[in-house]
Amino acid sequence: QVQLVESGGGLVQPGGSLRLSCAGSGFTVSNYFMSWYRQAPGKERVLVAAITRVGGTTTYAESVKGRFTISRDNAKNTVALQMNSLKPEDTAVYYCKAGVGVIAYWGQGTQVTVSS
């Protein structure tokens, strides 16, 4: 059974950091295009960062470039999102996604709240 489980969310002050982790089971993370999305209240789910399965090329939304870093640990079958210099507008539920071809798996999401 394929499963993605996110962790690491929470409440952080502006300027702070969080590290999200996405653990995959039932499939091999390195064989999939892995990405992080977020959805703020009343808004659509949007792509934040992605990493290719071959070469590990990364892409980022303009709003998080220079602050967020996506990485993959094949040995642990996980994908991480390091988030630095957090802003209140980063507040959202963050979702991990694994995709290849027409196949897509989603995690249940983890809440990130940036507030003083």
Helices and strands as residue ranges (DSSP letters): E 3-7, E 10-12, E 18-25, G 29-31, E 33-39, E 46-51, E 58-60, E 68-73, E 78-83, G 88-90, E 92-100, E 103-106, E 110-114
